[in-house]
């Protein structure tokens, strides 16, 4: 992907014009994460919807200290999953305003510097990739996966 193509896909104007509509993107991803600060453990959850089929994913990860880091880790895992599954056109949606702003602007917020860099690097492997904010109400399925994964992790450890 050319540098211009990469910039165009990520710009706010291009995303607003194209949106995450079915005729532009072939896949939709909902991402969320939750953590228990006292335990330094997080649950990550994401769904991948393609052709009216939804796949659900979740994983737990230790040593997480902030909600923004949790959200970033969930997005990185979701993007990595899409790449491994061979998808080339994706729309990633999260209810974390700070994360979506950081990824779309290419800025490297200190707290999630490495995670953002990984996401930006992985994004270069796709023909088209969008990162879009959605409300928490629309992200309930991914939120539920993350919370259940965290609850299971705490119960079994």
KASULSUL-V830130 format. One record per residue. N is the residue number from 1. RES is the residue in one small letter. PHI is phi in whole degrees, -180 to 180 (none if undefined). PSI is psi in whole degrees, -180 to 180 (NA if undefined). OMEGA is omega in whole degrees, -180 to 180 (999 if undefined). Layout:
n,res,phi,psi,omega
N,RES,PHI,PSI,OMEGA
N,RES,PHI,PSI,OMEGA
//
This chain:
n,res,phi,psi,omega
1,x,none,134,-180
2,x,-72,160,178
3,x,-59,-40,179
4,x,-64,-43,179
5,x,-62,-40,179
6,x,-63,-46,180
7,x,-66,-43,-179
8,x,-61,-43,-179
9,x,-64,-36,-175
10,x,-88,-15,-176
11,x,-68,149,180
12,x,-59,-41,-178
13,x,-63,-44,-179
14,x,-64,-41,180
15,x,-67,-41,-180
16,x,-68,-38,179
17,x,-68,-47,-176
18,x,-86,-35,-176
19,x,62,-164,176
20,x,-112,51,-176
21,x,-85,156,-178
22,x,-58,-30,-179
23,x,-80,-8,179
24,x,-108,-37,-174
25,x,-125,146,-177
26,x,-100,-4,-172
27,x,-149,143,178
28,x,-125,135,-178
29,x,-123,129,172
30,x,-108,133,-173
31,x,-128,141,172
32,x,-160,164,178
33,x,-151,158,175
34,x,-146,156,-177
35,x,-144,159,172
36,x,-114,105,-174
37,x,-58,-40,-178
38,x,-65,-28,180
39,x,-97,-11,-177
40,x,55,37,-179
41,x,-123,145,180
42,x,-132,150,171
43,x,-109,133,180
44,x,-115,136,179
45,x,-139,142,176
46,x,-155,152,176
47,x,-121,147,177
48,x,-123,119,-179
49,x,-112,126,-179
50,x,-144,125,178
51,x,52,49,177
52,x,65,14,175
53,x,-113,133,179
54,x,-116,129,174
55,x,-106,138,-180
56,x,-111,139,-179
57,x,-135,148,173
58,x,-157,155,176
59,x,-157,156,176
60,x,-106,153,179
61,x,-144,139,-179
62,x,-90,170,171
63,x,61,44,178
64,x,-106,132,-172
65,x,-112,-6,-179
66,x,-150,153,178
67,x,-61,-36,180
68,x,-65,-40,177
69,x,-64,-42,179
70,x,-59,-48,180
71,x,-61,-42,179
72,x,-63,-43,178
73,x,-63,-40,179
74,x,-64,-43,179
75,x,-65,-44,179
76,x,-60,-44,179
77,x,-63,-41,-180
78,x,-65,-45,179
79,x,-65,-42,179
80,x,-63,-41,177
81,x,-60,-44,180
82,x,-63,-40,179
83,x,-65,-45,180
84,x,-64,-33,-180
85,x,-81,-6,175
86,x,88,13,177
87,x,-74,145,-178
88,x,-118,-17,-179
89,x,-130,114,-174
90,x,-136,156,173
91,x,-127,117,-179
92,x,-102,128,-179
93,x,-123,133,180
94,x,-139,154,176
95,x,-93,13,177
96,x,-97,103,-179
97,x,-58,-46,-177
98,x,-63,-40,180
99,x,-66,-49,-179
100,x,-62,-42,177
101,x,-63,-43,-179
102,x,-63,-44,-179
103,x,-70,-45,-178
104,x,-67,-33,-179
105,x,-85,-13,-177
106,x,74,7,179
107,x,-74,158,-179
108,x,-119,83,177
109,x,-56,132,-174
110,x,-51,-44,-176
111,x,-61,-33,-177
112,x,-124,30,-176
113,x,-52,-56,-177
114,x,-66,-39,-180
115,x,-66,-46,178
116,x,-62,-42,179
117,x,-61,-40,178
118,x,-63,-45,-179
119,x,-63,-44,179
120,x,-63,-41,178
121,x,-64,-46,178
122,x,-63,-36,-179
123,x,-59,-31,179
124,x,-66,-12,-180
125,x,-86,-6,-177
126,x,-104,151,173
127,x,-67,-45,180
128,x,-141,133,175
129,x,-146,133,179
130,x,-121,146,174
131,x,-124,119,-172
132,x,-134,141,175
133,x,-81,141,172
134,x,-134,163,180
135,x,-73,159,178
136,x,-60,-34,-180
137,x,-60,-40,-179
138,x,-79,-6,-176
139,x,-112,22,-173
140,x,-66,-33,-179
141,x,-66,-48,178
142,x,-65,-38,178
143,x,-61,-44,178
144,x,-62,-41,178
145,x,-63,-44,-180
146,x,-64,-44,-179
147,x,-66,-41,179
148,x,-66,-41,179
149,x,-63,-42,178
150,x,-64,-44,179
151,x,-61,-42,178
152,x,-64,-42,-179
153,x,-62,-44,-180
154,x,-69,-40,-178
155,x,-66,-35,-175
156,x,-98,0,180
157,x,-127,NA,999
//
